[in-house]
């Protein structure tokens, strides 16, 4: 198998304070939807939001220190990336509170957007408020500000840490009014679902749970499992496209779970639930961790796998999302398996677009649920292992030379910080430790400077016409105008 070294932005580019030389002179600001100017209902993450992997609202009275419900701080939700990015910006020498002088601005809707997602998947809001209308009102206010209209939003960044935040949530907002902004997404389909999608988006990792972060850097004496997989599976195709990734997982488990060899652990979580700490321990025992896609192209599993030091094995097509692929050479620390049998699980549809593993079949996509455009962000055609049947995979993995495995593990260790949004305390004194937050801040600076250069070279643009007035939506937040959130988001 061909092995390439990870391209890491090294110490010569990233000085001790975490700011890259290309970012020198850049200033980053944050505009928070909780600020009084937005006139939205109060939102406090620490009292409203908790995590059980996802985000849940209205925690029990004895929270925030955890209880029998297994709840933890919202900070350890897989959707907490926006929270940690804002924290990193505020701690950075690039931070400014002066919006007028900022090179780029992060729109921080984390609390209210988490409220919306929690309400959607928790059976609706329980306090008479409609978080969907809150978000709409907040964005209408933002779009009307002089700061946003200055460059038509080109110097703004928006973080959508859930696959269903984007066009699926509000196509007019995300595909038209925010089209020119920088979008931080967990999978490319969040932007490609817009028919007029631009390329100013960055696929970023899910935030890691507390247990995964605490395990980073641990020395593993022995990895006695060749391969590990445990995640939700289903063969219920009621929703067809939406459930395709889950059916891929089930197909893989049915083929590989029957392997009696003690070095293979491949099961569906539906039938073999285990605490997260135990799940993480199994990843630490494993040389390879299998990564087919899930309900959409992305999952938190990749972050868990990388931080455990387990070599990811991407199985497709269709493929799992690959965060920060512009900054990492995935072919140096991952294995790619072109499993031809997978493409026929959905009645053979999409076969033509999946024949080439490096093809980017997104031209006709309209939803993040459509597997025809879950394509690899990197060209894996020269390194993918071809197998006709997924049952061939164990033998292929066992045949990878030990020297290649060691090289992949070394490259994986270098890539690990890119899957975290903050440094560990012992890393603060080390130059060259680049986190996802550092990469995002550099991208924000780059996009902000491009917006300034464009404005200097072109005549002033007319402000975009808003679809309806801010006040019209705002007055319904406490009223009877309701939206079925779960029908919209899940």
HELIX and SHEET records of a PDB file:
HELIX    1   1 UNK A   21  UNK A   23  5                                   3    
HELIX    2   2 UNK A   36  UNK A   38  5                                   3    
HELIX    3   3 UNK A   45  UNK A   48  1                                   4    
HELIX    4   4 UNK A   74  UNK A   76  5                                   3    
HELIX    5   5 UNK A   81  UNK A   91  1                                  11    
HELIX    6   6 UNK A   99  UNK A  101  5                                   3    
HELIX    7   7 UNK A  110  UNK A  121  1                                  12    
HELIX    8   8 UNK A  131  UNK A  144  1                                  14    
HELIX    9   9 UNK A  146  UNK A  149  1                                   4    
HELIX   10  10 UNK A  167  UNK A  172  1                                   6    
HELIX   11  11 UNK A  173  UNK A  177  3                                   5    
HELIX   12  12 UNK A  189  UNK A  192  1                                   4    
HELIX   13  13 UNK A  210  UNK A  215  1                                   6    
HELIX   14  14 UNK A  240  UNK A  243  5                                   4    
HELIX   15  15 UNK A  244  UNK A  256  1                                  13    
HELIX   16  16 UNK A  276  UNK A  285  1                                  10    
HELIX   17  17 UNK A  301  UNK A  307  1                                   7    
HELIX   18  18 UNK A  330  UNK A  333  1                                   4    
HELIX   19  19 UNK A  340  UNK A  344  5                                   5    
HELIX   20  20 UNK A  351  UNK A  354  1                                   4    
HELIX   21  21 UNK A  371  UNK A  373  5                                   3    
HELIX   22  22 UNK A  390  UNK A  392  5                                   3    
HELIX   23  23 UNK A  393  UNK A  398  1                                   6    
HELIX   24  24 UNK A  402  UNK A  415  1                                  14    
HELIX   25  25 UNK A  416  UNK A  419  5                                   4    
HELIX   26  26 UNK A  425  UNK A  427  5                                   3    
HELIX   27  27 UNK A  436  UNK A  457  1                                  22    
HELIX   28  28 UNK A  470  UNK A  474  1                                   5    
HELIX   29  29 UNK A  485  UNK A  489  1                                   5    
SHEET    1   A 5 UNK A  28  UNK A  32  0                                        
SHEET    2   A 5 UNK A 104  UNK A 108  1                                        
SHEET    3   A 5 UNK A 156  UNK A 160  1                                        
SHEET    4   A 5 UNK A 182  UNK A 185  1                                        
SHEET    5   A 5 UNK A 201  UNK A 203  1                                        
SHEET    1   B 3 UNK A  56  UNK A  57  0                                        
SHEET    2   B 3 UNK A  49  UNK A  51 -1                                        
SHEET    3   B 3 UNK A  72  UNK A  73 -1                                        
SHEET    1   C 6 UNK A 264  UNK A 268  0                                        
SHEET    2   C 6 UNK A 225  UNK A 231  1                                        
SHEET    3   C 6 UNK A 286  UNK A 291  1                                        
SHEET    4   C 6 UNK A 311  UNK A 316  1                                        
SHEET    5   C 6 UNK A 334  UNK A 339  1                                        
SHEET    6   C 6 UNK A 385  UNK A 387  1                                        
END                                                                             
